[in-house]
Amino acid sequence: MTALKVAIAVLGLWWVLGQISWHDTAVIAKGQTVRQAVFLRPTRVPVISRTSRTVTLNFARQIIQVKLPSGKIVTAEANDYPILFPRELTLPLSYLAKADGHPEIEAGLHSLMMRANGWLLLGALIIVGIPFFLTAWRWQMLMSVQDMRLSYAQCLRLNFVGQFYSTFLPGTTSGDLVKIIYTARVTGKTTQSAVTVLLDRVIGLIGLVMVAGIAAAVQLLATSSQSGGAHGPTTGAGPDPVLLHVVLLTGSLLAATLVGGIAYFSARLRRLLGIDAILNRLPLPEFIKHADRSLLAYRNRLGLIAGTFGISLVSQSVLPLAGFLAGRAFGMHAPFGCFMAYIPLAALAASLPIMPPQGIGVTEAILLHFFVTRGVDTASQSFALAQAIRFLPIAWNLLGAYWVVRGKFHRPTPTELEIIESELPVQPAAP
């Protein structure tokens, strides 16, 4: 499994980094004549400097295709015979291709980071801490059904500690596992602790899907009458196919979850489907049977479950909102609804058990696909966005170190891990 995670991370980063411009580049327009050579296609060249009217380009070792005065078509390095451009050449901005009515100059990753709007990034950092407080409340609500009386302050501390361990100790010692161990210590209820933590995780993931689906549907409805769809490079009128696919995907996932939930919690359907009989006949660990009984305690608490989903909708909207602020800080142009639809899908994919820690390579590849391949932003911008939505929450995760360093929440011992892992049916997914 570790080798698979490493392979996914390497392949994702290799694909993304291969499309990033580290330095500013400008695109010379097709048909433009420079030193009597006609460019036969739009050509991207590194930028050395620029003014309000001119741009100085670095043609060293740049392969270009031009038509010479003799009529000969040549593809060669710009400095070599027969093109013989100087290494540095200053051109009017009018020589460049146009993007949204402006000369097409793409900011490289270095300059993008240097020019980022710090105030917007600060705003993103501040709001990304909100889910810690909301999810502690949600988890406390779920524990109340199991007669587990942890105070809100205790839930909040365990949230921070769990996220701290998730950041620095990926794998079996995930944040969910740490929360289960310490909750079991306080309450003496190992199975119920596992049930509440895992149910909290599932509700959170469903919340991600709901946010993505609602945002995609709203954005699709708001822009379906515009030419070219929502923000994609298409030219015909009609709905944006990317947003439409997001709506269909999230709708299918939610429908399947709803059907499965009804079948599981409905006493009548459980009898018709023989779920109870199957559980009794199969040689299942006692933990699973106990967990099943614990889960059924939520059957008659629909109001509480609805409340937890409401909290999830709010808490899971924060990360894409922070991503929108970060995207604007990096000069991205995609509409607000696209951030709200695409970032949750990237977070959802990164949370799958087979993915590398923190979704390295996966988040970058997904955001590049949505915002660049099918959008209007650059690879450097999508890469910067991926780092923002990864490291801004980590800054809040570090607060968990306060309680860890004080010795109240040390790393779980091998014995504790062995006991919990022997009882759990599956390893909890990394947050």
N, C-alpha and C positions, 0 to 999 in steps of 0.2 A: 504493500500500500504506500509506503514511504517513497519508493522508487517512482510510482505512478504520480504522486503529488509533485515530486521534483520535476518529472518530465513535463507535466502540465504547466508548471511555473516557467520552466525554461522555454518551452515552445511559445507560450503566450507572450513573454517578454521579448523573445527574439523577433516575433512578428511585429510587435508594436514598436520596438526600438528601431527596427529597420525602416520605419516610416516617419520617424521624428526628425525634424530639422533642428540641429543644435544651435545654429546661427541664423540670423535673418536672411531670407532669400527673396528675390524679386523675380517676376515672370515677364520676360520680354515677349511682346505680342507677336503672334504669327503674322508674317508679311512685313514686319518692320525691317528697315534697312539700316544697318550699322556698318560704317566704313565700306560701303558699296556691296556688302554681303546681305542677302535677303534671308531672314529666318523663315524656315518652312514649317515650323511648329512652335507652339508656346514653349519657351525654354526657361527653366528655373536656374538662377545664378546667385551665388552668395553675395550678400551686401556688405560692403566695407563701411560706408557712411552714407548719410543722406541729408539733404536740406529740404526746404519747402518747394524747391523747383527741380532739383537734380538728385541723382543717386549714383554713387560710385560702386562699381561691381568688380568682383574678383574673378577673372576668367582663367586663372591658373588651373591647368589640368581639367578644365571643363569641356566635356564632349558636346558639341553642338552640330546641328545639321543646317547648312545654309546653301544658297545658290549664289555662285560667284558671278562677277560681271561677264565672264566668258560663257555663262550659261551652264557651267558644270555644277552638278549637285555633289556636295562634299559632306561627309560625316567624319569629323576628326576633332582633336583637341584644339581649342580656340587659339592657343599660342603657336601651334605648329604650322608648317607649310601645308597647304597653300593659303590658310586663312590669315595667320599672322596677326591676331589681335594682341595688343599689349596686355600685360598681366592685370593691370588696373585700368578701368575705362569709366569715365563719367558720362552719363547719358541724361537727357531730360526725362522727367517723370512721364511725359506724354508717350514715350517709347514703350511703356509697360502696358501689359494687359489690364483690363478693368475688372474689378470685383465690387459689386454694389455701387458702381459709379466712381470708385476710387482706384488709384494705382494699386495693383496687386502685389503687396509686400507682406510676406508671412513672417511673423515674429518667431524666432527660434526659441528653444526652451530656456536658454540662459537669459536672454533679454526679456522673455515673457515673465520669468520669476522676478527679475529686477524691477520691472515696471508694474507689477501686480498692485492692485488697490489694497493697501494694508487695512484700511477701515472696514472694507467688505469682508476680508478674511477674519478680522477680529470679531465681526458680527457673527460670522459662521461658527467660529470657535465658541462663542458664548452660548448660542442657541443649541449647539449639538450636545450640551450637557443636560438639556431638559429631559430626554428619555430616561436617564438614570432615575430621576425622581418619579416619573410616571410609572415606569415598570415596577418599581418597588411597591407602589400602591396596588398595581394589578396583581402582583404576586401575593401580597398580603390578603387580598380579596379571595384568591384561590385557596390559600391555606386556611382561611376561616371555615370553609366547608368541611375540611378534615379535622376541625377542632384543634388546629395548631395556632397557638396564640403568640405570635411574634409581633413585637411593636414595629411601627413604621421605621423607627430609627435603626432597629436591628436588620430589617429587610434592606434598607438603604445601604448599610455597611456591607452586608453580604453581597449586594449588587456590585459595589465598587471592588470588593476583594475578588469576587469571581471574575470580573472583567480584567483585573490586574493579572491574575494567573492565566487567563486566556491569552493575554498579549505575550507573555514571556515564557509560558510553559505549555506550548501547544501539544496536542496529542491526547494521551489518556488523562492527563491532569488538566482537563479543560475547565472553563469557568463553571459550567453546569455541574460537573462532578464535585468541584470544591463547594458549591452552594449546597448540594445534597448532603455532603459529609458534615458540614458545620450546622446545617439545619437539623440533621438527625441527632447531632450531639446535644442541641438545645432542647429539642422536643422529645427525643427518644423514639421517633417514628421514622424509620428508614424508608419503608415502602411509600408512605404518604409523602415524605420529603421528595423522593424521586418523582412521584406522580405529579406533584404541584410544579416542580421545576421543569419537567418535560412538557407538561400541559401549557405552562407559561411560554415555553419556547415555541410550541406549535401555534398557539394563538398569536404570538408575535410574527411568525412567518406568514400566517394567513393574513395578518394585517398588512404585511409588505405587499402581498399579491393584491389585496383590495385597493391599496393606495395607487399601485401601478395601473390597475384596471380602470379605476375611477378617473385618474388624471388623463390617461390615454383617451378615454371616451369623451371627456369634456373638451380636451384639445382637438380631438377629431371633429366633434360637432361645431366647435368654434371656428374651425378653419376649412371645413369640407367644401365650402363654396368658393374658396380662393383658388386661383390658378396655381398648379404645382403642388397642391396639398399643403401640409402643415409647415414643413421646413426643408423638405427633401429637394434633391436636384432634378426632380421630374419636371416635365414641361406641360403635360396635359392637365386639364381640370379633373377634379375628382378627389376622393379621400386619399390621404397619405397611406400607402400600403404598409409602412412600418408600424404606424400607430394602430392601423386596423388589425394587424397581426398580433400586436400586444393585447388589444381588447379581446380577440378570439382566444389567445393563449390563457390570459388571466381568467376570462369567463369560464373556460373549460376546467381550469384547476379549481375554481371556486365551486362550480357545479358538482364536480366529482367529490370535493370535500363535504359539501352539503349533503349529498346523497349518502356518502359513507357515514357521516355523523348521525343522520337520522336512522340509518339501519342499525348502527351500534347502540344508540341510546334508547330507541323505541322498544319497549317490552314486547309489544305484539310482533314487530319484525324480528326481534331476536328469537322468539319462539318459532316463527315461520321459517327462518333461515337456519334454525338449529344451532345458533352460536353458543348458547349455554351448554348444550349437549356435547358439542365439539370440544369446548374447553374442559369439560369434565372427563371426556374419554381420552384425550391426548395426554401423553406423559410430560406435561409442561412443568417447569419449575414453579414452586409455590409462590414465588415473587409475582409471576404473571397473573396467577389467579387472584392473589391479594390486590394487585394493581387494578385488575378488572373491577373488583368490588369497590375499590376506592374511587375509580373513575365514575362508576354508576351513581355515586353520591351527588354528582352534578346534574343528574337527570331532571330533577325538579327545581333546579336553580337557574332557570332560563334568564331571569332578570339579571342575576349576577354575571352570567356568561355574556349577556349582551353588553353589560357595563365594561367587562374586560375587553371586548372587541372595540368598544368605543374608545377606550384608553389606547388600544393598539393603533387605531386609525390616526389618533393625534400624535402618539410617540413615533410611529413609523413615517409620519410626514415630515419630521424634523430633519432627518438626514438629507433627503432630496432638496429640502428648502435650504439647508446649509450648502449643499452642492450647487444650488442655483446662485447663491451669493458668491461662492468661490468661483464659479464659472464666469460670472460677470466681472469678478476681480481680474480674471485672466483674459478678458475681452471676448468671451464666447457670445454668440448671437442666437443660439437656439431659443425657442420660446419657453416660457416658464413651465408649461404643461409637459414639455418633453423631458425636462429635468425630473419632474415629479413622476413621470412614467418609466424612464429608463434607469435611473439610479436604483430604485427598489429591485428591479430585475437583476442588476449587477450584484447587489448585496445578497439577493436570494441565491444566485448561482454560487457566489463565493462561500456561502454557508453550508453547501453540500459536503458530506463527510469525505468525499474523494478529492476535494479541492485543497490546494496548498494553504498553509497558515496565512491568515489575513487576505486570502484570495489573490495572492501575488501572481501576476500574469493573467489571471482570469478577469479581474475587474478592469484592468487596462484594455484587454482585448474586446470586452463587451462594450465598454464606453466608446472605444475607437470605432467599432462597427456602427453604433447608433448615431454618434455625433459627427463622424467624419465620413465613413464609407457611404452612409445613407443620410448625411446631414450637410451642414455648411461650415462647420468649424474645422480646425486643424488638428493634426496628430499631436503636436506639442501641447495644445490646449487640453485635449482629452487626457493626455498623460498627466498633466499638472492637476486636472480635476480628480483623477483617480488617486493621486497622492494626497490630495486635500481630504477626500472623504474617508481615506484610510487613517491618516495621521491626526486629524482633528479629534476624532473620538479617542484615539490612543492617549492624547494629552489629558483627557478626563480619566482614562483608565489608570493613569499613574497615581491618581489620588488614593487608590486602593493600597498603595505602598505605605501610607501613613499607618494603617492598622496592621499591616504585615510586619513592618519594622518594629512596631511596639510589642510584637510577640503574641498578639491575641489570635492571629490567624496564620500560623506557620504553615509551611507546605505539608500537605497530607502525607502521612507515613506510608511506607509500602504495605503495611498490614491493613491500614484503613482502605487503601486503594484496592487491595485484593478482596476485601470483604464486600465493598460496594460493587466492584466490577463483576464479582461472582453472582450478585443478585440482579444486576441490571440486564435486561434482555438485549440492549443495544448500547453502543457508546454514544453519549450525547454529542450532538453536532456542535462544532465550534461556533461561537457567536459571531 
